[in-house]
Amino acid sequence: MSCPITMRSLENADPFPAYETLRQQGSVLWDDSLKGWLVLDAELCRYVELNEPALFRNMYADADPLIVELKGGLANITVSQGEQHSRMRRFHQTLLSPRALASYREQLILPIIQAMLDRVLAKGGRADLAADFGDEIPPRVICALLGMPWQDDELIRKTLLLNEEIMKWIGRGYYDEESVRDARAASAAINDILLPFIRERRERPQDDFISRVWKEAPHEYGELSEADALAICRELYLGGADTTVHGIANSLYLLLWNPEMRRVVANDREQLANVIEEAQRLYGSPQWRYRRANQDCNLGGVDVAKDQMLVLLHGAANRDPKRFGQCPAHPDLARPRMRDHLTFGYGPRSCVGMGLARMEMRDALNGVLDRLPNVRPDPDAEPPRFANLFMRSYRPLHVLFDA
């Protein structure tokens, strides 16, 4: 069945009423704007992701030269397949192990958050916590981990802008002509930023991710060329500036614009972790992910042909009443299995950086509550909107606080 509302038509509009309208039409619907089957059912999304690569495959499994170019190369973990993907995932997990994260938190994450809060406080009682704070943290953290100058404001501005162009290209289905043009320029600019650091660390290694790529990745990947090292570092670089940026904004929105959430956290700061998980479920940053069918199959009563694209609509699946109860559009801090959402993906390609993302979100929100006295929404400022298309968050987040 064709859907009466397409994803492309929802750009910069509130998508959630449309998702519920679509859900009434069925669990699997054809979206002509993305040339694929929307999957709105949480269990079906989990089924597809869990059964990769046997029944379904990642979009990059048969990536053409354009996609490989714009993703940075075949050594990029998202492009890698089969045993190579498993090996590269193991390498990334060593970089982001719980023990490593604890070290990064003390040495890098907390100091960066405090430095950004110093800037917010200098604004004298009024700020946009998305643009002035949340957007600044993840790209600075990942630059610090890569051994790049995280204090460089221009570098951080470019990181955010270039990442946004790549996300637009992915969200519009990879072949939108305007998006391809902009993503190609962004990809070249990203390479220009990273290559000097990659070349320098090959000759003079330090204690950072780029140096560890040269030293440790060959144990899993094999001999590395410069192009291979670039592809690996590109995903690390961009992965730190998309989901977490939007995740911080959405978590701040749920905390500060929902009086009940604020009251609960004021009485029990440990509930902040549940606020963050509900924000990821309700407003998950990536609204969908792509897969392809390896063979003709029936999914949710719909016949899907071999090689057709599946658009796993996580933004809708995370509010599926069959999975999340009778009031899935409302936050519930007592909800069982708080991490049972799809915002970080599911199965063998779930987000390898989810631990880092959760740590940054929690420390960012704790920092706001600790250091911005009486922080509250600014009633006279532009209200937040859940804008964009593929990667979404509530913004602007104009607040007042006692200077």
C-alpha positions as CSV (number, residue, x, y, z in Angstrom):
1,M,0.0,0.0,0.0
2,S,1.3,3.5,-0.8
3,C,1.4,5.9,2.1
4,P,-0.7,9.1,1.9
5,I,2.1,11.1,3.5
6,T,5.7,10.9,2.4
7,M,8.7,11.5,4.5
8,R,10.1,14.2,2.2
9,S,6.8,16.2,2.7
10,L,7.4,16.3,6.4
11,E,10.6,18.3,6.3
12,N,10.6,20.9,9.1
13,A,7.0,19.9,10.0
14,D,6.0,18.0,13.2
15,P,6.2,14.4,12.0
16,F,4.4,12.6,14.8
17,P,0.8,13.2,13.9
18,A,1.7,12.0,10.4
19,Y,3.3,8.9,11.8
20,E,0.1,8.0,13.6
21,T,-2.0,8.6,10.5
22,L,0.3,6.3,8.6
23,R,0.2,3.7,11.4
24,Q,-3.6,3.5,10.9
25,Q,-2.9,2.5,7.2
26,G,-0.6,-0.4,8.1
27,S,2.8,-1.5,9.4
28,V,4.6,-1.4,6.0
29,L,3.8,1.3,3.5
30,W,5.4,2.4,0.2
31,D,7.0,5.9,0.3
32,D,7.5,7.2,-3.2
33,S,9.7,10.1,-2.1
34,L,12.3,7.7,-0.7
35,K,11.6,4.8,-3.1
36,G,11.3,2.3,-0.3
37,W,9.0,0.6,2.2
38,L,8.4,2.4,5.4
39,V,8.4,0.1,8.4
40,L,6.5,1.6,11.3
41,D,6.2,-1.4,13.6
42,A,8.8,-1.8,16.4
43,E,9.0,-5.6,16.2
44,L,9.4,-5.6,12.4
45,C,12.2,-3.0,12.7
46,R,14.0,-5.2,15.2
47,Y,13.4,-8.3,13.1
48,V,15.0,-6.6,10.0
49,E,18.0,-5.3,11.9
50,L,18.6,-8.5,13.9
51,N,18.5,-10.7,10.7
52,E,21.2,-8.8,8.9
53,P,23.0,-10.0,6.8
54,A,21.1,-13.3,6.4
55,L,17.8,-11.9,5.2
56,F,18.5,-8.2,4.9
57,R,21.5,-6.1,4.2
58,N,22.9,-2.7,5.1
59,M,22.6,-0.1,2.4
60,Y,26.3,0.0,1.9
61,A,26.6,-3.7,1.2
62,D,26.4,-3.0,-2.6
63,A,27.5,0.6,-2.4
64,D,28.3,2.2,-5.7
65,P,31.5,4.4,-6.2
66,L,29.5,7.5,-5.3
67,I,28.4,6.2,-1.9
68,V,31.9,4.8,-1.2
69,E,33.4,8.2,-2.1
70,L,31.1,10.2,0.1
71,K,31.4,7.8,3.0
72,G,35.2,8.2,2.8
73,G,36.2,4.7,1.6
74,L,35.7,1.0,2.0
75,A,37.4,0.9,5.4
76,N,34.7,3.1,7.0
77,I,33.0,0.8,9.5
78,T,29.5,1.6,8.1
79,V,30.6,0.6,4.6
80,S,32.5,-2.6,5.7
81,Q,30.7,-5.9,5.5
82,G,30.8,-9.4,6.9
83,E,33.9,-10.5,8.8
84,Q,35.6,-7.2,8.0
85,H,32.8,-5.3,9.7
86,S,33.0,-7.6,12.8
87,R,36.8,-7.0,13.0
88,M,36.4,-3.2,12.7
89,R,33.6,-3.2,15.2
90,R,35.9,-4.9,17.7
91,F,38.5,-2.2,17.1
92,H,36.0,0.5,17.7
93,Q,34.8,-1.2,20.9
94,T,38.4,-1.1,22.3
95,L,38.4,2.6,21.8
96,L,35.1,3.0,23.5
97,S,35.2,0.4,26.2
98,P,33.6,1.3,29.6
99,R,37.1,1.6,31.2
100,A,38.2,3.9,28.4
101,L,35.1,6.0,28.7
102,A,35.7,6.5,32.4
103,S,39.1,7.9,31.6
104,Y,37.8,10.1,28.8
105,R,35.2,11.5,31.1
106,E,37.6,12.8,33.6
107,Q,40.3,14.0,31.2
108,L,38.2,15.4,28.4
109,I,34.4,15.3,28.6
110,L,33.9,17.0,32.0
111,P,36.4,19.8,31.3
112,I,34.9,20.5,27.9
113,I,31.4,20.7,29.3
114,Q,32.6,23.0,32.1
115,A,34.3,25.2,29.5
116,M,31.1,25.5,27.5
117,L,29.1,26.3,30.6
118,D,31.6,29.1,31.4
119,R,30.7,30.6,28.0
120,V,27.0,30.2,28.7
121,L,27.3,31.9,32.1
122,A,29.2,34.8,30.4
123,K,26.0,35.5,28.5
124,G,24.5,37.0,31.6
125,G,21.3,35.1,32.2
126,R,20.0,34.2,28.7
127,A,21.2,31.6,26.2
128,D,20.1,29.1,23.5
129,L,21.1,25.8,25.1
130,A,21.1,24.1,21.7
131,A,23.3,26.4,19.7
132,D,25.3,27.8,22.6
133,F,25.9,24.6,24.6
134,G,24.6,21.3,23.4
135,D,25.9,21.6,19.8
136,E,29.3,22.5,21.1
137,I,30.0,19.5,23.2
138,P,30.1,16.3,21.0
139,P,32.3,17.7,18.2
140,R,34.7,19.1,20.7
141,V,34.8,15.8,22.5
142,I,35.5,13.8,19.4
143,C,38.1,16.3,18.2
144,A,39.8,16.0,21.6
145,L,39.8,12.2,21.3
146,L,41.3,12.4,17.8
147,G,44.0,14.7,19.1
148,M,42.7,17.7,17.1
149,P,42.4,21.2,18.6
150,W,39.0,21.1,20.3
151,Q,39.4,24.7,21.4
152,D,39.4,25.9,17.8
153,D,35.9,27.5,17.3
154,E,36.2,27.6,13.5
155,L,37.1,23.9,13.3
156,I,34.0,23.1,15.4
157,R,31.8,25.3,13.3
158,K,33.0,23.5,10.2
159,T,32.6,20.1,11.7
160,L,28.9,20.8,12.5
161,L,28.2,22.3,9.1
162,L,29.9,19.6,7.1
163,N,28.3,16.8,9.1
164,E,24.9,18.4,8.4
165,E,25.5,18.2,4.6
166,I,26.4,14.5,4.9
167,M,23.3,13.8,7.0
168,K,21.0,15.6,4.4
169,W,22.5,13.5,1.7
170,I,21.8,10.3,3.6
171,G,18.3,11.4,4.8
172,R,17.2,12.2,1.3
173,G,18.0,8.7,0.0
174,Y,21.6,9.1,-1.3
175,Y,20.7,10.2,-4.9
176,D,19.0,13.5,-4.6
177,E,21.0,15.7,-7.1
178,E,21.3,18.8,-4.9
179,S,22.2,16.7,-1.8
180,V,24.9,14.8,-3.8
181,R,26.5,18.0,-5.0
182,D,26.6,19.5,-1.4
183,A,27.8,16.2,0.2
184,R,30.6,15.8,-2.4
185,A,31.9,19.2,-1.5
186,A,31.5,18.4,2.2
187,S,33.3,15.1,1.9
188,A,36.3,16.7,0.2
189,A,36.4,19.4,2.9
190,I,36.3,16.7,5.6
191,N,39.2,14.9,4.0
192,D,41.2,18.2,3.8
193,I,40.6,18.7,7.6
194,L,41.6,15.2,8.6
195,L,44.5,14.3,6.3
196,P,47.1,16.5,7.8
197,F,46.5,15.0,11.3
198,I,46.5,11.5,9.8
199,R,49.8,12.0,8.1
200,E,51.4,13.6,11.1
201,R,50.3,10.9,13.5
202,R,51.6,8.2,11.2
203,E,55.1,9.7,11.6
204,R,54.8,11.0,15.2
205,P,52.2,9.0,17.1
206,Q,50.6,10.5,20.3
207,D,48.0,9.3,22.8
208,D,44.9,9.8,20.6
209,F,42.5,7.9,18.4
210,I,44.2,8.7,15.1
211,S,47.5,7.4,16.5
212,R,45.7,4.3,17.7
213,V,44.2,3.7,14.3
214,W,47.7,3.5,12.8
215,K,48.9,1.3,15.6
216,E,46.0,-1.0,16.5
217,A,43.6,-1.1,13.6
218,P,45.9,-3.3,11.5
219,H,45.5,-6.1,14.0
220,E,41.8,-6.3,13.0
221,Y,41.8,-4.8,9.5
222,G,45.2,-5.8,8.1
223,E,47.8,-3.4,6.6
224,L,46.5,0.1,6.4
225,S,46.9,2.6,3.6
226,E,46.5,6.3,4.1
227,A,43.1,6.0,2.4
228,D,42.1,3.2,4.9
229,A,43.1,5.3,7.9
230,L,41.2,8.2,6.5
231,A,38.0,6.1,6.1
232,I,38.2,4.8,9.7
233,C,38.9,8.3,11.1
234,R,36.1,9.9,9.1
235,E,33.4,7.8,10.7
236,L,34.9,8.5,14.2
237,Y,35.0,12.2,13.4
238,L,31.4,12.4,12.0
239,G,30.0,9.9,14.5
240,G,30.7,12.3,17.3
241,A,28.8,15.2,15.8
242,D,25.3,13.9,14.8
243,T,23.2,11.7,17.1
244,T,24.7,13.1,20.3
245,V,24.3,16.7,19.2
246,H,20.6,16.2,18.6
247,G,20.3,13.8,21.6
248,I,21.5,16.5,24.0
249,A,19.1,19.0,22.6
250,N,16.2,16.6,22.9
251,S,17.1,15.6,26.4
252,L,17.3,19.3,27.5
253,Y,13.9,19.9,25.8
254,L,12.2,17.1,27.7
255,L,13.8,18.1,31.0
256,L,13.3,21.9,30.9
257,W,10.0,22.2,28.9
258,N,8.2,19.4,30.8
259,P,7.4,20.6,34.4
260,E,6.8,17.0,35.6
261,M,10.2,15.8,34.4
262,R,11.8,18.8,36.1
263,R,10.0,18.1,39.3
264,V,11.0,14.4,39.4
265,V,14.7,15.2,38.7
266,A,14.7,17.9,41.3
267,N,13.7,15.3,43.9
268,D,15.9,12.5,42.5
269,R,18.8,13.4,40.2
270,E,19.3,9.7,39.4
271,Q,16.1,9.9,37.3
272,L,18.1,12.0,34.8
273,A,19.2,8.8,33.1
274,N,15.6,7.9,32.5
275,V,14.7,11.3,31.2
276,I,17.5,10.9,28.7
277,E,16.3,7.5,27.6
278,E,12.7,8.7,27.2
279,A,14.0,11.7,25.2
280,Q,15.8,9.3,22.9
281,R,12.7,7.2,22.5
282,L,10.2,10.0,22.0
283,Y,12.4,12.3,19.8
284,G,15.2,9.9,18.5
285,S,17.7,11.9,16.5
286,P,17.8,9.7,13.3
287,Q,14.2,9.3,12.3
288,W,14.9,6.3,10.1
289,R,17.6,3.9,8.9
290,Y,17.9,1.9,5.6
291,R,18.1,-1.7,4.8
292,R,17.6,-3.8,1.6
293,A,15.9,-7.2,1.2
294,N,18.2,-10.0,0.2
295,Q,15.3,-12.0,-1.3
296,D,11.6,-11.8,-1.9
297,C,9.8,-11.8,1.5
298,N,6.6,-10.9,3.3
299,L,6.9,-8.3,5.9
300,G,3.9,-7.3,8.0
301,G,1.6,-8.7,5.4
302,V,3.3,-6.9,2.5
303,D,5.2,-8.5,-0.3
304,V,8.7,-7.0,-0.5
305,A,10.7,-7.8,-3.6
306,K,14.4,-8.7,-3.5
307,D,16.7,-5.6,-3.4
308,Q,13.9,-3.2,-2.5
309,M,14.7,-0.7,0.1
310,L,13.3,-0.8,3.6
311,V,13.1,2.5,5.5
312,L,13.0,1.5,9.2
313,L,11.0,4.4,10.6
314,H,12.4,4.4,14.1
315,G,10.7,7.7,14.9
316,A,7.4,5.9,14.6
317,A,8.5,2.5,15.9
318,N,9.7,4.1,19.1
319,R,6.0,5.1,19.7
320,D,4.5,1.8,18.7
321,P,1.7,1.1,21.2
322,K,2.2,-2.6,20.8
323,R,5.7,-2.2,22.2
324,F,5.4,0.8,24.5
325,G,1.9,0.6,25.9
326,Q,-1.2,2.7,25.6
327,C,0.4,6.1,26.0
328,P,3.6,5.8,24.0
329,A,3.7,9.5,23.0
330,H,4.0,10.6,26.7
331,P,7.2,10.4,28.8
332,D,7.0,7.8,31.6
333,L,10.0,7.4,33.9
334,A,8.6,4.2,35.3
335,R,8.4,2.6,31.9
336,P,9.9,-0.9,31.9
337,R,13.1,-1.5,29.8
338,M,14.0,2.1,29.5
339,R,16.7,1.4,26.9
340,D,14.3,-0.7,24.7
341,H,14.1,2.0,22.0
342,L,15.7,2.0,18.5
343,T,17.4,5.3,18.5
344,F,20.9,3.7,18.7
345,G,19.8,1.0,16.3
346,Y,19.5,-2.7,17.0
347,G,21.4,-5.9,16.2
348,P,24.9,-6.2,14.7
349,R,25.0,-2.6,13.5
350,S,23.8,-0.9,16.6
351,C,25.7,2.3,17.4
352,V,29.1,1.4,18.8
353,G,29.4,4.8,20.4
354,M,26.2,4.7,22.4
355,G,28.0,4.5,25.7
356,L,30.0,7.7,24.9
357,A,26.7,9.4,23.7
358,R,24.9,8.6,26.9
359,M,27.8,9.8,29.0
360,E,28.0,13.1,27.2
361,M,24.2,13.6,27.5
362,R,24.0,12.9,31.2
363,D,27.1,15.0,32.1
364,A,25.7,17.9,29.9
365,L,22.4,17.9,31.7
366,N,23.9,17.5,35.1
367,G,26.2,20.5,34.3
368,V,23.2,22.7,33.3
369,L,21.3,21.9,36.5
370,D,24.4,22.4,38.6
371,R,25.7,25.6,37.1
372,L,22.7,27.6,35.7
373,P,20.7,28.7,38.7
374,N,16.9,28.5,38.2
375,V,17.3,27.7,34.5
376,R,14.0,27.8,32.8
377,P,12.4,28.3,29.3
378,D,12.3,31.9,28.1
379,P,8.6,32.7,27.7
380,D,9.3,35.7,25.4
381,A,11.6,33.9,23.0
382,E,11.0,31.7,19.9
383,P,9.7,28.3,21.1
384,P,11.4,25.1,20.2
385,R,10.4,23.2,17.0
386,F,11.2,19.6,16.1
387,A,12.8,20.7,12.8
388,N,14.7,19.2,9.9
389,L,14.1,15.9,8.1
390,F,16.3,12.9,8.9
391,M,18.3,14.0,11.9
392,R,16.0,16.0,14.2
393,S,16.0,17.8,17.5
394,Y,14.0,20.5,19.3
395,R,15.6,23.9,18.8
396,P,16.1,26.8,19.6
397,L,16.2,26.1,23.3
398,H,16.1,29.7,24.7
399,V,16.4,29.8,28.4
400,L,16.7,32.3,31.2
401,F,18.8,31.7,34.3
402,D,19.9,33.8,37.3
403,A,23.1,35.6,36.5
